[in-house]
Amino acid sequence: MITRTLDLDRPSDARVHDYLLGGGSNFAADRALARRILAAAPSARLDALANRDCLRRMIRTCLEHGVDQFLDLGSGIPTAGGPHEIAPDSPVVCVDNEHLAATQGELLLSGSGNAAMVHADVRDPNAVLAAEPTRRLLDLDRPVAVLLFGVAHLFGEHHHPAEVIRGYTGALAPGSFLALSHLTDEFAPQQARDLLAALPGCPPPALRDRASLMSSLEGLEAVDPGAVPASDWRPDATSEDLRVTEPLSFALLARTPGRPNSPGS
């Protein structure tokens, strides 16, 4: 459902995530929920930062292999360190259904000729792909990298996440990428349980394991090292300070078949 109005008394996923990343586009209700999350799951902030840093490495991997268009689903507020800054010369379309994220995104990206915001529900691939900014900036006849970081665990089974993902990947040219991160209880089960307990009255995230998530990516080829904690996905010298000892999520880069040169190991 697309949020058309701004409710300052209810926290939003986009603004809570902004707070965890150290941003300033959040309100009292968002900060209160974020503090509850951090009290229950102390790794949550470092996990969020590790996910953002992992996304940086995945975007650079895509660029190294010739994929230079990005569709950022559930982007939240396009803050510093987002795809539009990691790949400033590449077309980037950000998509979010939260009113403030979309409104601020439009303002922040208004001066860019390469980036734009779409106010839409990411669970509706047809609407996202048909949106004017998407059609204007992205050439779907060439490979595109779809970024689904910190979003798929918000899809309940009744949202049919596998069908949503196929709605995007099935519309893309061969050699496109899917970069994904997802909450899980595989690595820190007690923290994950405490995290869920800290969210009364909120739609609970789905804590899928890697095997169940991979089963929804039929036809995609996982890029080495596969689905691992975000801080373990091809870490570099700048990411060592973000290593999470009790990860709350895993990350994965996968590719639609058809491109002969693989990112490899």
GUTIMI-268156 format. One record per residue (C-alpha): residue in three letters; x, y, z negated. Coordinates in pm, whole numbers, plus 50000, padded with zeros to 5 digits. Each point is the difference from the previous one (the first is absolute). Layout:
BEGIN
AlaXYZ ...
END
This chain:
BEGIN
Met500005000050000 Ile501415034050092 Thr500255024849712 Arg498665033350122 Thr499965019149669 Leu502655007149739 Asp499164986249653 Leu502615012349753 Asp498564979049716 Arg500654966850172 Pro503524987450070 Ser500914990350353 Asp502524974250120 Ala501785025950215 Arg500445025149717 Val501024974049740 His502624987550246 Asp501145035950055 Tyr500495003749624 Leu501994967649977 Leu502285012950277 Gly500555032549812 Gly497745021450217 Gly497875029549897 Ser496814993350195 Asn498074984049714 Phe497575009849727 Ala499384992149634 Ala497884969350073 Asp502714986150229 Arg502745006049744 Ala497944984149724 Leu499514968350204 Ala503664999750104 Arg501065002149633 Arg497714970649919 Ile501584980450284 Leu503535008149881 Ala499174990549641 Ala498704966350120 Ala502584994150275 Pro503215019949938 Ser501424988250333 Ala497245017650197 Arg501875032550063 Leu503264983250100 Asp498024975650213 Ala498305029050181 Leu503365016850061 Ala501544967250118 Asn497104995450243 Arg500535034950144 Asp503724992850040 Cys499264966350160 Leu497705017550247 Arg502935022650094 Arg502154969750081 Met497224983350199 Ile499375031350206 Arg503705002250081 Thr499994963350099 Cys497115006950238 Leu501865029650149 Glu503164979250045 His497974976050214 Gly498345025750218 Val496655003949824 Asp499605037349946 Gln496245005149944 Phe498404996449656 Leu496434995549875 Asp500035005649623 Leu496834984249857 Gly498915011349656 Ser502765025950010 Gly498755020149706 Ile501325035449990 Pro502915002550248 Thr502635008749739 Ala503775004050028 Gly501664968250115 Gly496994989150205 Pro500224985450351 His499755034450160 Glu503255009549824 Ile501784966750039 Ala499355000650376 Pro499545037250076 Asp500394995750375 Ser497424972250024 Pro496225002950030 Val498344991849667 Val496274997149933 Cys499004999449632 Val496614985849901 Asp498155002849669 Asn496385001049888 Glu500555020649684 His498885035950041 Leu502975017749840 Ala502554977450170 Ala498445006950341 Thr499555037349942 Gln503515005549865 Gly501394977150267 Glu498435021550270 Leu501555031149845 Leu503424984849943 Leu500224985750351 Ser498335028550185 Gly503305015050111 Ser501364967550137 Gly499674990550362 Asn500844963849919 Ala497784992549697 Ala496295002349927 Met497434989049742 Val496894979050061 His497215000549740 Ala498634964750036 Asp499564966849825 Val502974977650084 Arg497674970049982 Asp498485011850329 Pro502764994150258 Asn497805010150292 Ala499295034249849 Val503655005849908 Leu501334989850341 Ala497365020650181 Ala500615031649796 Glu501215029950201 Pro503385003749821 Thr500714963050047 Arg499235001250372 Arg501945032450043 Leu503204990049816 Leu500294962250036 Asp500484981150325 Leu498424966349928 Asp501494985850318 Arg503385001549821 Pro500894983549666 Val498765017249686 Ala500944994349635 Val496934997149777 Leu500805009249639 Leu497714984249740 Phe501885007549680 Gly498154997649669 Val496644996850175 Ala499074963850080 His499534990949632 Leu497115024950000 Phe498194977750250 Gly497754975449823 Glu499244967050169 His496645014550101 His501945025350210 His501504971250201 Pro503625012349984 Ala501234975350262 Glu497485013750250 Val500955035849916 Ile503684992750060 Arg499234981750325 Gly497935029950109 Tyr503235020050007 Thr502604974650105 Gly497764985850272 Ala499735034350161 Leu503755006150007 Ala502584993350269 Pro502304969849962 Gly502995007449779 Ser498055022249762 Phe500644998249627 Leu497924997249684 Ala501695013149683 Leu498074990049690 Ser500255000249621 His497554983649764 Leu499444996949625 Thr500544965149862 Asp500224981249671 Glu502674976250130 Phe502995017349843 Ala498675016349681 Pro496724982549915 Gln499555015449656 Gln500605035550126 Ala497604993650287 Arg497324988049758 Asp500615030249776 Leu499735022550303 Leu496574986250088 Ala498885004149637 Ala501005036850017 Leu497555006650284 Pro496534996949842 Gly497325014750222 Cys502345000850302 Pro499774976250295 Pro502654974149908 Pro502834994650248 Ala500334965350151 Leu503224984149871 Arg500674976950291 Asp503064977750016 Arg502324999050297 Ala498654967250137 Ser496405012450013 Leu501045032950158 Met502134982650261 Ser497034978050093 Ser498155031650108 Leu502825010250237 Glu499524972250251 Gly501905006550321 Leu502505024249844 Glu503684991849955 Ala501505009349662 Val503295018850025 Asp502834987749778 Pro500014998649695 Gly496234994750012 Ala497675009349714 Val502135010149700 Pro499905026049721 Ala500275034350160 Ser503365007449834 Asp501394967750152 Trp499035007550360 Arg503345007750169 Pro501215022649717 Asp502675025650076 Ala502355020849789 Thr497395026949934 Ser497364975549878 Glu501914982049724 Asp498775024249730 Leu496424990150085 Arg500414962849939 Val496964986949809 Thr500614971649754 Glu496274992149967 Pro498525008650341 Leu496305005650034 Ser499974997550378 Phe501644984550303 Ala500755014350342 Leu500074985250347 Leu500895011150352 Ala498394979250274 Arg499965002750378 Thr497524992350272 Pro501624975350241 Gly501285010150338 Arg503165020449954 Pro503164980050078 Asn502395018349768 Ser499174991749639 Pro501065020449696 Gly501594967449887 Ser501744993149677 
END
